[in-house]
Amino acid sequence: MSRVNDVGGQTGFGPVVPEDDEPPFHADWEARVYALNVALVRRGAYTLDEFRDAIERMPPQEYLAASYYERWLHAIDVLTAPGGGDE
């Protein structure tokens, strides 16, 4: 099943242009989201596979409008909400 994140071989998304000396995080909140995800995975709140799947299940319009770490925050929110990710 193809999802919005599976764009391999598709056209129209433009080139990926890496930044020179790109920092790992562009804002403090991104580092916090990263750390929160690491802590939750280590604690066993969810697995990396569940985390990836939660990102991939984002509605296409939301996925395309979100930044990298906004997608991570969405997945954390979904997986830690009551019901444990049962969208």
N, C-alpha and C positions, 0 to 999 in steps of 0.2 A: 504494500500500500504506500503510495507516494504522499508525502506530507509537504507542507510549505517550506520546511527547512531543507528538503532534498532537492536542491537546485542544480546538482551536477549535470553538466551538459546542456543546460538551458541558456538561452540568450536573453539579453535585455536587462541584466543586472549590473552591467558595467564592470570595469576591471577592479581588482583588489589592489589598492595602492598603499603599501606599508609606510608608516611615518618614520622618518629618520630619528633614531634614538627615542623611539616611542616608549613612554613610561608604562609599567605594568597596569597602573590605574590612572585614570584621568581626573578622578575626584575621590575624596575621602570615603564617600558612601559606597563606592565600588569596592574598596578594600574591605569595608565592613561586611558587605554582602558575601564576598569571597570567604572571609573568616567565619561568618555565620554558617555558610554551607559546609565548610570543613568540619566545624564543631558538630553540626547535626549529623553528618555522615559518620564521624567517629563515634558519636553517641549511639548510633544505630537507629536514628529517627526514620531514616530511609536509606536506600542504596543509591549508588551513582547511576545505575540503570533506571531506577524510578525517577531520579532527578532529571536525567536526560529525556525520558519519556514525557515528563510533565512539561518540559520546554517544547517538545515536538508536538504536543497536543494543544498548544496555544492556537486560538483562532487565527487564520492566516492574516487578517488585517492587523490584529494586535501584534503578531510575531514580526511582521515586516516594519511596523512603526516603532518597535522597541529596540533599545540598544542592547548590546551583549549582556551587561549586568542587569538591565531591567528584565530581561528574560530569566536570568537566574533568580531575581527577587520574586518574579511571578511563580516560578517553580517552588521555591521555598514556601511561599504563601499557600499555594495549593496543597502541598504535601504536609504542611503542619496545621492546616485548618481542620476543624472537627470533621471526621469522616475520612481523614488520611489520604486525600487525593482522589476520592471517588467523585469525579466531576459529573 
